[in-house]
Amino acid sequence: MNYLKNLFLFAFCMCTLAVPAELSGNSAKVLNSAATGPSQDSGIQVQVINKFPQGIVFEINSPRLALFTDVKVTYQVKGQGNKTGYRTQQVAGVDSLTITVDSQRAGTYIPPGTTISYYVEAWGENTAKVKTEQKDFLYLDPNFEWRNITSDWLTIYYHDQTSTKNADSALLAAQETADFALPIFNHTPQEQFHLVLYTSYRDMEKILPFRSSATAENLMTQGMAFTEERTAVIYAGSRSLMSTTSHEFMHLLLHDAVGRFHTRLPAWLDEGLAEFGNQYAANDYANPLQRAVESGTDKHIKFLNTFSGTPEEIIAAYGKGNAIVIYLASEFGVNSFADLISNFRTSLSNEQAFQRTYGMTLDEIELGWKESFGTESKKPIITPPTSQTEDKTERSMTTTVSGSCLPSKEPPPADLATIFVFLAPLLILWRNTI
């Protein structure tokens, strides 16, 4: 009996440690507890120097600094994942030092509109540890004087007075998009989103994360959503501002509804839903898709987990994602998307999520759409279901894409079934050694 009890406790503890935030519900509290505690008069002054887009520098000053041997800056990129990092530096008898957090074009990129929380600790062999109070810093391009307008769960930043009208338009597009999408997703956001508007495309392009030269030359990205940081960058100088805003905000709302499992969303579904919810659709995806289908060059949705190829092929992929989402909405109703989101969290594979929701494999969905192609090419008129959420208040030649959601480099979180599969061999081995 003791053996079985110990085995159960071991398995329970391991699974509790590995369980994703959506199931445990304690991830945010654990992260925040590291930055709280009794207030101390540390005597340490911390200044944040904005080096956008290269990153930020923490300048630390104190007459007492020479009494310590080590200084540590802990920072948290606030958002869906609440990514936490730290930098430690040894003190060599000085009263000031600097610690840098880079924002490179790959891996460590921090988008504008990100809120960064930070605090500093210092300690020594013969000195008690001290800690500064936790503070927040908003990471924006310091070359502009930023203004903002705010709703209940959205703040839009714009950088010159002539853009006030653009900001108002973007806010309207975002609100209308949320009114459409949130009842469908059966979801209510719990934290603020940020949208950052750039009037000049040249100014915006130079702060975007790395893109291949072919992509940058042939596809004009008018907006980009950054799910983990709950922010999006929008080109406000285009006539399709409201379309771009609606598309990118759909990405943020969808990923917020899915939670950490948004990394499992295939690109065709992610982009298809973003355009399905676009309240100001302005792009012609139908003709490139028609040409691809007629020539037999359109890709099966199994091979559209990411988009690649020529600009024409990428535009056709956007169109196919949108067309299949319309097909699913027409055949199964918009309420099915909330079920699909739920199944993405609990299924072992994307295929299983679709089978649980629609009773169809991806092959069957592809075939069903192909059979309806040409007769079901327009978005159906949809009245979003009522829900409690209502109360909470790139160019080849001249081709453009209204939105492009930056894919996360993080692997999708494991679910409980996967965790048990992983632990089972270890438990058997442990039992055999006893």
BAFIDREN-84938 format. One record per residue (C-alpha): chain; residue in one letter; residue number from 1; z, x negated, y. Coordinates in steps of 0.1 Angstrom, whole numbers, plus 5000, padded with zeros to 4 digits. Example, Ala and Ser with C-alpha at 12.3 -4.5 7.8 and 13.67 -1.06 7.14 Angstrom:
% residues 2
 papa loba tormi    w    u    v
    A    A     1 5078 4877 4955
    A    S     2 5071 4863 4989
//
This chain:
% residues 434
 papa loba tormi    w    u    v
    A    M     1 5000 5000 5000
    A    N     2 5008 4972 5024
    A    Y     3 4975 4956 5016
    A    L     4 4956 4988 5025
    A    K     5 4977 4993 5056
    A    N     6 4969 4957 5068
    A    L     7 4932 4962 5060
    A    F     8 4930 4994 5080
    A    L     9 4948 4978 5110
    A    F    10 4925 4948 5109
    A    A    11 4894 4970 5109
    A    F    12 4907 4994 5136
    A    C    13 4916 4965 5159
    A    M    14 4882 4948 5155
    A    C    15 4863 4981 5161
    A    T    16 4884 4989 5191
    A    L    17 4876 4956 5207
    A    A    18 4839 4960 5200
    A    V    19 4835 4997 5209
    A    P    20 4812 5004 5238
    A    A    21 4825 5017 5271
    A    E    22 4811 5052 5266
    A    L    23 4834 5055 5235
    A    S    24 4865 5036 5245
    A    G    25 4866 5048 5281
    A    N    26 4888 5018 5291
    A    S    27 4863 4991 5300
    A    A    28 4865 4997 5338
    A    K    29 4903 4997 5337
    A    V    30 4904 4964 5318
    A    L    31 4881 4948 5343
    A    N    32 4899 4961 5373
    A    S    33 4934 4951 5360
    A    A    34 4923 4915 5362
    A    A    35 4920 4918 5399
    A    T    36 4952 4938 5406
    A    G    37 4989 4931 5406
    A    P    38 5017 4924 5431
    A    S    39 5004 4915 5465
    A    Q    40 5010 4878 5474
    A    D    41 5008 4859 5507
    A    S    42 4987 4831 5492
    A    G    43 4981 4813 5525
    A    I    44 4944 4809 5514
    A    Q    45 4916 4820 5537
    A    V    46 4883 4830 5520
    A    Q    47 4851 4834 5539
    A    V    48 4819 4847 5522
    A    I    49 4787 4830 5535
    A    N    50 4756 4850 5528
    A    K    51 4727 4828 5516
    A    F    52 4705 4857 5507
    A    P    53 4683 4856 5486
    A    Q    54 4697 4823 5471
    A    G    55 4732 4838 5466
    A    I    56 4765 4835 5483
    A    V    57 4790 4807 5491
    A    F    58 4828 4811 5491
    A    E    59 4843 4789 5517
    A    I    60 4880 4784 5509
    A    N    61 4905 4770 5534
    A    S    62 4942 4764 5534
    A    P    63 4967 4737 5546
    A    R    64 4983 4742 5512
    A    L    65 4951 4737 5492
    A    A    66 4960 4700 5486
    A    L    67 4991 4711 5467
    A    F    68 4970 4727 5440
    A    T    69 4948 4711 5413
    A    D    70 4925 4739 5405
    A    V    71 4909 4768 5424
    A    K    72 4891 4797 5407
    A    V    73 4869 4824 5422
    A    T    74 4865 4856 5401
    A    Y    75 4838 4879 5412
    A    Q    76 4825 4912 5398
    A    V    77 4790 4927 5405
    A    K    78 4799 4963 5408
    A    G    79 4776 4988 5391
    A    Q    80 4770 5003 5357
    A    G    81 4780 4972 5337
    A    N    82 4805 4958 5362
    A    K    83 4794 4923 5354
    A    T    84 4822 4897 5359
    A    G    85 4819 4860 5364
    A    Y    86 4839 4831 5377
    A    R    87 4836 4796 5392
    A    T    88 4864 4770 5388
    A    Q    89 4867 4738 5408
    A    Q    90 4892 4710 5409
    A    V    91 4910 4702 5441
    A    A    92 4910 4666 5452
    A    G    93 4935 4665 5479
    A    V    94 4914 4684 5504
    A    D    95 4922 4714 5526
    A    S    96 4888 4732 5522
    A    L    97 4861 4735 5496
    A    T    98 4831 4756 5488
    A    I    99 4821 4774 5456
    A    T   100 4786 4788 5451
    A    V   101 4773 4818 5432
    A    D   102 4735 4815 5428
    A    S   103 4710 4843 5428
    A    Q   104 4680 4828 5412
    A    R   105 4647 4846 5404
    A    A   106 4656 4849 5367
    A    G   107 4688 4854 5348
    A    T   108 4713 4855 5377
    A    Y   109 4693 4875 5402
    A    I   110 4714 4897 5425
    A    P   111 4694 4925 5442
    A    P   112 4700 4935 5478
    A    G   113 4724 4965 5481
    A    T   114 4747 4951 5455
    A    T   115 4785 4953 5461
    A    I   116 4804 4922 5450
    A    S   117 4841 4923 5445
    A    Y   118 4860 4890 5446
    A    Y   119 4894 4872 5447
    A    V   120 4906 4836 5445
    A    E   121 4934 4820 5425
    A    A   122 4949 4785 5429
    A    W   123 4974 4767 5407
    A    G   124 4988 4732 5400
    A    E   125 5011 4714 5376
    A    N   126 5041 4717 5399
    A    T   127 5029 4747 5420
    A    A   128 5031 4784 5412
    A    K   129 4998 4802 5409
    A    V   130 4988 4822 5439
    A    K   131 4961 4849 5442
    A    T   132 4943 4865 5472
    A    E   133 4938 4902 5476
    A    Q   134 4906 4916 5461
    A    K   135 4879 4923 5486
    A    D   136 4843 4937 5486
    A    F   137 4812 4921 5500
    A    L   138 4778 4940 5504
    A    Y   139 4749 4917 5496
    A    L   140 4721 4924 5521
    A    D   141 4694 4903 5538
    A    P   142 4712 4888 5569
    A    N   143 4678 4885 5587
    A    F   144 4681 4921 5597
    A    E   145 4706 4944 5614
    A    W   146 4712 4970 5588
    A    R   147 4720 5007 5595
    A    N   148 4727 5033 5569
    A    I   149 4728 5070 5562
    A    T   150 4750 5084 5534
    A    S   151 4753 5115 5512
    A    D   152 4780 5123 5486
    A    W   153 4768 5097 5461
    A    L   154 4739 5078 5478
    A    T   155 4737 5053 5507
    A    I   156 4704 5043 5521
    A    Y   157 4701 5011 5541
    A    Y   158 4673 5005 5566
    A    H   159 4669 4977 5591
    A    D   160 4654 4989 5623
    A    Q   161 4657 5019 5645
    A    T   162 4620 5029 5641
    A    S   163 4628 5034 5603
    A    T   164 4653 5062 5609
    A    K   165 4626 5088 5601
    A    N   166 4617 5069 5569
    A    A   167 4654 5068 5559
    A    D   168 4657 5105 5564
    A    S   169 4626 5111 5543
    A    A   170 4639 5089 5515
    A    L   171 4672 5107 5515
    A    L   172 4655 5141 5513
    A    A   173 4633 5128 5484
    A    A   174 4664 5115 5466
    A    Q   175 4683 5147 5470
    A    E   176 4655 5168 5458
    A    T   177 4650 5145 5428
    A    A   178 4687 5148 5419
    A    D   179 4686 5186 5422
    A    F   180 4658 5186 5397
    A    A   181 4670 5159 5373
    A    L   182 4708 5162 5370
    A    P   183 4708 5197 5355
    A    I   184 4682 5186 5330
    A    F   185 4702 5155 5321
    A    N   186 4734 5176 5321
    A    H   187 4750 5148 5341
    A    T   188 4770 5142 5373
    A    P   189 4771 5106 5388
    A    Q   190 4806 5092 5393
    A    E   191 4797 5063 5417
    A    Q   192 4775 5056 5447
    A    F   193 4739 5045 5444
    A    H   194 4723 5023 5471
    A    L   195 4686 5023 5482
    A    V   196 4674 4995 5504
    A    L   197 4643 5001 5525
    A    Y   198 4620 4973 5537
    A    T   199 4595 4982 5564
    A    S   200 4573 4951 5557
    A    Y   201 4559 4945 5523
    A    R   202 4558 4908 5529
    A    D   203 4595 4908 5536
    A    M   204 4602 4928 5504
    A    E   205 4579 4909 5481
    A    K   206 4596 4876 5488
    A    I   207 4630 4889 5477
    A    L   208 4619 4905 5444
    A    P   209 4627 4888 5411
    A    F   210 4600 4865 5396
    A    R   211 4568 4881 5385
    A    S   212 4538 4863 5370
    A    S   213 4511 4854 5394
    A    A   214 4486 4877 5377
    A    T   215 4510 4906 5380
    A    A   216 4519 4898 5416
    A    E   217 4482 4895 5426
    A    N   218 4470 4926 5408
    A    L   219 4498 4951 5410
    A    M   220 4515 4961 5442
    A    T   221 4551 4970 5433
    A    Q   222 4562 4995 5460
    A    G   223 4597 5000 5445
    A    M   224 4620 4985 5420
    A    A   225 4652 4999 5405
    A    F   226 4681 4977 5393
    A    T   227 4702 4998 5370
    A    E   228 4731 4975 5364
    A    E   229 4738 4972 5401
    A    R   230 4730 5009 5409
    A    T   231 4705 4999 5436
    A    A   232 4668 5001 5443
    A    V   233 4645 4983 5467
    A    I   234 4618 5005 5483
    A    Y   235 4588 4997 5504
    A    A   236 4591 5021 5534
    A    G   237 4558 5011 5551
    A    S   238 4537 5031 5526
    A    R   239 4525 5067 5529
    A    S   240 4538 5071 5494
    A    L   241 4574 5064 5504
    A    M   242 4588 5097 5492
    A    S   243 4569 5094 5459
    A    T   244 4582 5059 5453
    A    T   245 4618 5069 5463
    A    S   246 4617 5099 5439
    A    H   247 4603 5078 5410
    A    E   248 4628 5049 5414
    A    F   249 4658 5073 5420
    A    M   250 4648 5090 5387
    A    H   251 4653 5057 5370
    A    L   252 4687 5053 5384
    A    L   253 4698 5088 5375
    A    L   254 4683 5086 5340
    A    H   255 4700 5052 5333
    A    D   256 4733 5065 5347
    A    A   257 4731 5095 5324
    A    V   258 4723 5073 5293
    A    G   259 4750 5047 5302
    A    R   260 4750 5013 5287
    A    F   261 4725 5025 5261
    A    H   262 4697 5026 5287
    A    T   263 4685 4993 5274
    A    R   264 4673 5012 5243
    A    L   265 4649 5034 5263
    A    P   266 4613 5025 5255
    A    A   267 4592 5019 5286
    A    W   268 4569 5049 5280
    A    L   269 4598 5073 5280
    A    D   270 4616 5056 5309
    A    E   271 4585 5056 5331
    A    G   272 4574 5089 5318
    A    L   273 4606 5107 5327
    A    A   274 4607 5089 5361
    A    E   275 4572 5103 5369
    A    F   276 4580 5136 5353
    A    G   277 4609 5140 5378
    A    N   278 4589 5126 5407
    A    Q   279 4590 5154 5433
    A    Y   280 4562 5138 5454
    A    A   281 4539 5125 5427
    A    A   282 4511 5105 5444
    A    N   283 4495 5084 5417
    A    D   284 4464 5091 5397
    A    Y   285 4474 5083 5361
    A    A   286 4453 5110 5345
    A    N   287 4419 5093 5350
    A    P   288 4429 5059 5336
    A    L   289 4446 5076 5307
    A    Q   290 4415 5097 5300
    A    R   291 4393 5066 5300
    A    A   292 4417 5049 5276
    A    V   293 4418 5078 5252
    A    E   294 4380 5082 5252
    A    S   295 4374 5045 5246
    A    G   296 4402 5044 5219
    A    T   297 4420 5017 5238
    A    D   298 4452 5036 5245
    A    K   299 4482 5022 5227
    A    H   300 4504 5042 5203
    A    I   301 4538 5049 5218
    A    K   302 4554 5026 5191
    A    F   303 4537 4997 5210
    A    L   304 4547 5009 5245
    A    N   305 4584 4998 5244
    A    T   306 4573 4974 5272
    A    F   307 4541 4975 5293
    A    S   308 4517 4946 5293
    A    G   309 4480 4939 5295
    A    T   310 4455 4944 5323
    A    P   311 4463 4964 5354
    A    E   312 4441 4992 5340
    A    E   313 4460 4992 5307
    A    I   314 4493 4993 5325
    A    I   315 4483 5022 5347
    A    A   316 4471 5040 5315
    A    A   317 4505 5033 5299
    A    Y   318 4523 5049 5328
    A    G   319 4500 5079 5324
    A    K   320 4506 5082 5287
    A    G   321 4543 5081 5291
    A    N   322 4541 5109 5317
    A    A   323 4517 5129 5296
    A    I   324 4539 5127 5264
    A    V   325 4571 5137 5284
    A    I   326 4552 5167 5297
    A    Y   327 4541 5175 5261
    A    L   328 4578 5173 5250
    A    A   329 4590 5195 5279
    A    S   330 4563 5221 5271
    A    E   331 4569 5222 5234
    A    F   332 4607 5219 5233
    A    G   333 4620 5227 5268
    A    V   334 4636 5205 5294
    A    N   335 4670 5210 5279
    A    S   336 4659 5187 5250
    A    F   337 4661 5157 5273
    A    A   338 4699 5160 5275
    A    D   339 4700 5161 5237
    A    L   340 4677 5131 5235
    A    I   341 4700 5112 5259
    A    S   342 4730 5120 5237
    A    N   343 4712 5110 5206
    A    F   344 4702 5076 5221
    A    R   345 4740 5069 5222
    A    T   346 4747 5077 5186
    A    S   347 4716 5069 5166
    A    L   348 4709 5037 5148
    A    S   349 4673 5035 5161
    A    N   350 4650 5051 5187
    A    E   351 4631 5067 5158
    A    Q   352 4662 5084 5146
    A    A   353 4671 5096 5181
    A    F   354 4637 5113 5184
    A    Q   355 4640 5128 5149
    A    R   356 4674 5142 5156
    A    T   357 4662 5158 5189
    A    Y   358 4627 5170 5180
    A    G   359 4626 5169 5142
    A    M   360 4595 5146 5145
    A    T   361 4588 5110 5140
    A    L   362 4571 5089 5167
    A    D   363 4539 5091 5146
    A    E   364 4541 5129 5146
    A    I   365 4549 5130 5184
    A    E   366 4518 5108 5190
    A    L   367 4496 5130 5168
    A    G   368 4510 5163 5184
    A    W   369 4503 5150 5219
    A    K   370 4468 5138 5209
    A    E   371 4459 5172 5195
    A    S   372 4471 5189 5228
    A    F   373 4454 5163 5250
    A    G   374 4431 5179 5275
    A    T   375 4446 5213 5272
    A    E   376 4482 5203 5282
    A    S   377 4474 5178 5309
    A    K   378 4493 5193 5338
    A    K   379 4530 5194 5344
    A    P   380 4544 5228 5335
    A    I   381 4562 5248 5362
    A    I   382 4599 5242 5354
    A    T   383 4630 5258 5367
    A    P   384 4659 5234 5359
    A    P   385 4686 5249 5338
    A    T   386 4718 5259 5357
    A    S   387 4746 5235 5351
    A    Q   388 4780 5225 5365
    A    T   389 4762 5195 5381
    A    E   390 4748 5219 5407
    A    D   391 4782 5221 5422
    A    K   392 4784 5183 5428
    A    T   393 4771 5182 5457
    A    E   394 4500 4966 5416
    A    R   395 4467 4963 5426
    A    S   396 4436 4954 5406
    A    M   397 4409 4957 5432
    A    T   398 4429 4985 5450
    A    T   399 4453 4998 5423
    A    T   400 4489 5005 5432
    A    V   401 4519 5015 5411
    A    S   402 4546 5035 5429
    A    G   403 4575 5021 5409
    A    S   404 4586 4995 5385
    A    C   405 4621 4995 5370
    A    L   406 4634 4960 5363
    A    P   407 4642 4958 5326
    A    S   408 4676 4946 5317
    A    K   409 4679 4913 5299
    A    E   410 4710 4924 5281
    A    P   411 4707 4936 5245
    A    P   412 4716 4972 5238
    A    P   413 4753 4978 5229
    A    A   414 4762 4983 5193
    A    D   415 4773 5017 5181
    A    L   416 4801 5024 5157
    A    A   417 4779 5026 5126
    A    T   418 4764 4992 5134
    A    I   419 4798 4977 5139
    A    F   420 4810 4989 5105
    A    V   421 4779 4976 5089
    A    F   422 4786 4942 5104
    A    L   423 4823 4942 5095
    A    A   424 4819 4953 5059
    A    P   425 4809 4920 5044
    A    L   426 4837 4902 5063
    A    L   427 4863 4927 5050
    A    I   428 4850 4923 5014
    A    L   429 4852 4885 5017
    A    W   430 4887 4887 5032
    A    R   431 4898 4909 5003
    A    N   432 4884 4886 4977
    A    T   433 4903 4856 4992
    A    I   434 4937 4874 4990
//
